[in-house]
Amino acid sequence: MKVTELVEKLQLKVFTASAGLENEITGGYVSDLLSDVMGHAAEGNAWLTLQNHLNVVAIASLRELACVILVKNIEPPADVIQKAIAEDVAILGSSEQTFELAGKLYSILT
């Protein structure tokens, strides 16, 4: 599934224009611990987190994640959006809690 399809299915907010929207999602990963994501997230994962700083973009790019989804109406600052666009990383947002959103993501991808 492409990121654009997930945006539609989960009614996600797109913060990064068209950056990364054509990436293919192969699974999901949920963690707010950056070292955990860096060590265990797989290429193509959609990453659910409440972290919203530049290191999130760096890790998403390094691990070649499909997208980052911020939960609980968290919005990234302008510098994060600019860096994500430059790195072709889709930053998305949801009003839902992590638990509920993870369940929906799992249902869609399995």
N, C-alpha and C positions, 0 to 999 in steps of 0.2 A: 504494500500500500504506500502511496506517495503521501508526503506531508500535506499537500493540498487537500487530499481526500479526508485525512484525519481532521483538519481544520473544519471542514464542512460537517462531518459526522458528530464532532464534539462541540461545535460552535465556539471554536477558540478564537481569541483575538490575536492578530498578527502584528507584531511590533517592528518587524524588519523588512517591510515591503515584500519584494519577491525573493529575497535571499533564502536559499535553501529549500524553497517550497517544492522543488522537484525531487528532493532526496527520497530515497526508498527507505521505509521503516521496516526493520526486520525483527524488532522486539522492543521491549521496554525496560527501563531501569529506574528505580526510585531510591534516591539517597540525597541527603543534604551534606554529607561528609565528602569533601572534594577528593581526598586521597582514596576513598572507597570507589568513587566513580572512576578515577584515573586507573586504579588497579583492576577493576572488575567489569565495567561497562563494555559492551561489545560494539563493534562497528555497526552502524545502522540503528542503534537503539534510540528510542525517544526517551529523553531524560526528564523525569518529573522532579522538581525541586522548588524550594522557596529561596534559594540563594540567587542574588541578582547583581553580581559584580563582575568585573573584567575577567577574573579567574575562571568563571563559568564558561565564558566564550573560549578561553584558551584550552580548557579541558575538552570541551565539545569539539573543537577543531582538531586537537591532538588525537582524540579517540575516534574521530570521524563519525560522530553521532549524527543521527538524522535530524534531530531538533532538540530544543530545550523547551519544556513547558513549565511556566511559572504558575504556581497554585495560589489560591486565596486572594485573588485580585492584586497580587504583587506586580508592580510594573518596573521594568528596568530603567535605570538612569540613561540619559542621552549618550554618554560615553560608551556604555555597554551596547546600545543599539548601533551606534556608528561602527564599533569594532566588529560586531556580529555581521553587519552588512559587508564589511570589508573582507571578512573571513568566510562568507557565504554560509553562515550558521543561522537557521531559522529560530527566532525567539518568539514563543507563543505564550498566551496567557489564558487562564481559566479562573472563574470565581469559585470553583469547587475546592473542597478539602482534598488533600493528597489521597487519602484512602478511597474516597468515592471515585475520583478520577482514575486512579490506578485500576480499580475494578472495571470501569468502562473500557479503558485501554486494553486490558487483558481480554475482555469479551470480544472486542473488535478484532484483535489480532490472532485469536485462536479459533 
